[in-house]
Amino acid sequence: MATSSDATLDDLAVQLARRDHIVASRHTVGRALRRLNITRKKKRSTQPSATRKM
């Protein structure tokens, strides 16, 4: 499944349904990715805190 690296499990489920006519839940897609050892790097939604260690 060619997709952007920051696609959510919901996005992947929708792409699977549109392209292959397979209806799968977000949970099912996540389990399938884990079984195939495919990792997803989540995009950071916010910048890291500016707090420094002392």
Buried (B, 14 or more C-beta within 10 A) or exposed (E): EEEEEEBEBEBBBBBBEEEEEEEBEBEBBBEBBEEEEEEBEEEEEEEEEEEEEE
